[in-house]
Amino acid sequence: MLRFKLILFAISAVFFAGAQADIVPIKPGTMIPESNTQLKSVDGKTTTLKESMGKNGLIVIFSATTCPFVIGGESFAGWEKDYNSLYESAQKTGVNLVLINSNEAKREGGESFEDMTQQAKKGEYKMAYLLDKDSKVANAFNAKATPHVFYFDKTGKLIYEGLIDNSWDIKRKKEETYLLNAIENASAGKKIDPQQTPAKGCSIKRK
């Protein structure tokens, strides 16, 4: 029964991410777009991605409050549980990490600013959680899923895009901690490989 549920979850992963299969994310080497867009944080302040940049870079994760790939479910624990540890790992290397909610079409369906605020408190988020009004930043990044990672170096150049890790994949042969590896390799001046992985999760709800 458990295996059956896991198979259904894997199928749903393809379905959710495939819902916006025509969206092609920006590629490594691209400079960070919409860096001056004003974004409201759950702490009531406003900031921009440019202002959020750490001395050695910025990691942007498009996230959600209702997506099971973020908050977890019966068959998958979700990636939200890893947010704080990834934030801490990034901070140690001079890289900042922020979350962005771009689910503009679902603000009245569990993705409101108030819902974001409550989620940040419940999860004890250490990073900024930002509201992307009208999905402006998501559209500029061509972000397609929650969660979806974009890692920029200190010059604002994209050096990794895609998955946090491969823990969602029940057929994986070994654990691949893509984002953590990218953080560690970038800090050590080593090559990031892979630079891109196919994002899996719930589609971003644009209007």
Residue, then its C-alpha position, 0 to 999 in steps of 0.5 A: m500500500l505504501r509503495f502504491k502511494l509513493i508511485l501515485f506521488a511520483i506520478s503527481a510530481v510529473f503532473f504538477a511540474g508538467a502543467q507548465a512544461d512550456i515554461v523554460p527557466i532562465k539558463p545558467g549564465t543569465m544575469i538576475p532579472e527583476s532585481n529592483t522589483q519591490l517585494k513585501s516580506v512577511d515581517g512587513k518590510t519591503t526589499t528587492l533581490k538586489e538588496s537581498m544579495g549576500k556578499n557572495g551571492l543569492i539563492v531564490i526559492f519559489s515556494a508556497t503555503t499549500c503545495p505538498f512538495v513544500i509542506g509535505g504529505e503522506s508519501f513525502a516529507g516535503w522540502e520546507k523542512d530543509y529550508n532553514s538548514l540550507y539557509e544556514s549553509a548558504q550564510k556560512t559561505g556569504v550567500n543569502l537565501v530568500l523564499i518567494n511566493s508567486n501564487e497570485a491566482k491562489r491568494e484567496g485559496g491559501e496563498s495569501f500574505e496572511d497565510m505566508t506570515q502564519q507559515a513563516k511563524k509556524g516553520e520558524y523561517k530564518m530567511a525572508y519570505l517575499l510576496d511576488k505581486d502579479s507573479k512578476v518575478a516568477n515570470a521574469f525567471n520563468a519559474k515553473a514549480t514550487p519549490h524551484v531554486f535559482y542560485f546567483d553568484k556575487t555578480g548576479k549570474l545564475i550558476y544553478e537552477g532546479l531541484i533542492d535534491n532528489s529525495w522526491d524520486i522513489k527510484r533514485k539510486k543514490e542521494e543527490t543534494y544538488l543545492l547543497n553541493a552547489i553551495e559547497n562547490a561555489s564556496a570552494g571555487k569548484k565546478i558546479d555539476p550539474q548546473q541545471t536539474p528539472a524542477k519538480g513540484c506544484s505549478i506556480k498559480r499565475k493569473 
